[in-house]
Amino acid sequence: MKYLHTMIRVRDVDASLRFFCDGLGLKEMRRMDNEAGKFTLIFLAAPESPEAEVELTHNWGSTEDYGSARNFGHLAFRVDDIYATCARLQSMGYTINRPPRDGHMAFVRSPDLISVELLQEGHLPPQEPWASMPNTGVW
């Protein structure tokens, strides 16, 4: 058995690519538009693990409520500098729901409310403003 990918439904392809690619640093591996089925599949992967993909599925014209995505759980990515990653995402307008107070773990949510856990490679010493920043919302 081999793990292939995790699929998440997205409403706005551009907003999702901004979050996952510009914000998190994932790369688009391939894309498929299906005219007959009226959907687009976009496969993303982290540069260090291209075999573990995230599939973004966009159903054209869908108004389906995907909910808060709490039943899914979360995606997790190891990062080289959790503070820099959170600062970049925050500067792009994303809320850091669980700040990296401990220098090791943070949570943020995608435009489609998918929880994303960020885990520091090793531990960094606690750093302001993160060390005293409260949690915001849910993740």
C-alpha positions in Angstrom: 0.0 0.0 0.0 1.2 3.5 -0.8 -0.3 6.8 0.4 -1.3 9.0 -2.5 -3.1 12.2 -1.5 -5.8 14.0 0.6 -8.6 15.7 -1.3 -10.3 18.9 -0.1 -13.1 20.8 -1.8 -12.5 24.4 -2.5 -14.9 27.2 -3.5 -12.3 29.7 -5.0 -9.3 28.3 -6.8 -7.4 31.5 -6.8 -7.9 32.1 -3.0 -6.9 28.5 -2.3 -3.8 28.7 -4.4 -2.8 32.0 -2.8 -3.1 30.3 0.7 -1.4 26.9 -0.1 1.2 28.1 -2.7 2.0 31.7 -1.8 1.4 31.3 1.9 2.6 27.8 2.7 5.0 27.3 -0.2 3.4 24.2 -1.8 3.9 23.8 -5.5 1.3 22.9 -8.2 2.2 19.5 -9.5 -0.6 19.0 -12.1 -4.0 20.1 -13.0 -7.0 18.6 -14.7 -10.1 20.3 -16.0 -13.0 18.0 -16.6 -15.6 19.8 -18.9 -18.1 17.0 -18.8 -18.0 16.6 -15.0 -17.7 20.4 -14.5 -14.8 20.2 -12.0 -11.1 21.0 -11.7 -8.5 18.9 -9.8 -5.3 20.6 -8.8 -2.6 18.5 -7.1 -0.2 20.4 -4.8 2.9 19.1 -2.9 5.6 20.4 -0.5 9.0 20.5 -2.3 10.5 18.1 0.3 7.7 15.5 -0.1 6.4 15.7 -3.7 4.9 12.2 -3.3 2.4 13.3 -0.6 -0.1 15.5 -2.4 -3.0 17.6 -1.5 -5.8 17.5 -4.1 -7.9 20.6 -4.4 -11.3 19.8 -6.0 -13.3 22.7 -7.4 -16.8 21.8 -8.6 -17.8 24.6 -11.0 -20.8 26.6 -10.0 -21.4 24.6 -6.8 -23.2 26.4 -3.9 -22.9 23.3 -1.6 -22.1 24.2 2.0 -18.9 22.4 2.9 -19.4 23.2 6.6 -16.6 24.2 9.0 -14.5 21.1 8.1 -14.1 20.2 11.8 -14.9 16.5 10.9 -11.9 16.4 8.6 -9.3 17.2 11.2 -6.2 18.9 9.7 -3.3 18.9 7.3 0.1 19.1 8.9 3.4 20.5 7.5 6.9 20.7 9.0 8.4 24.2 8.5 12.0 25.5 8.7 11.0 28.7 10.6 7.5 28.7 12.2 7.8 32.4 13.1 8.6 33.4 9.6 5.9 31.2 8.1 3.3 32.6 10.5 4.4 36.2 9.9 4.1 35.7 6.1 0.6 34.2 6.5 -0.4 36.9 8.9 0.9 39.6 6.5 -1.3 38.0 3.8 -4.4 38.5 5.9 -4.7 35.1 7.4 -5.5 34.6 11.1 -3.1 32.5 13.1 -5.7 30.7 15.2 -3.2 29.0 17.5 0.0 31.1 17.6 3.4 29.3 17.9 3.8 30.4 21.6 6.0 27.4 22.3 8.2 27.8 19.2 7.0 24.5 17.8 3.3 24.4 16.8 0.7 26.7 15.2 -2.6 26.4 13.5 -4.1 28.4 10.7 -7.2 27.8 8.5 -7.4 28.0 4.7 -10.1 30.1 2.9 -12.3 27.0 2.9 -11.8 26.5 6.7 -9.4 23.6 6.4 -7.2 23.5 9.6 -3.5 23.4 8.8 -1.0 22.5 11.6 2.5 24.0 11.2 5.2 22.1 13.1 8.7 23.6 13.6 11.6 21.4 12.6 13.0 21.1 16.2 12.1 23.9 18.6 12.7 27.6 18.5 12.9 29.7 21.7 9.6 31.5 22.6 9.4 34.8 20.8 7.2 37.9 20.9 4.6 38.7 19.7 3.8 35.0 19.4 4.6 34.0 23.0 1.8 36.2 24.5 -0.7 36.0 21.6 -4.0 34.4 22.5 -5.8 31.8 20.5 -8.4 33.1 18.0 -11.4 31.2 16.9 -11.2 27.4 16.3 -8.9 25.2 14.3 
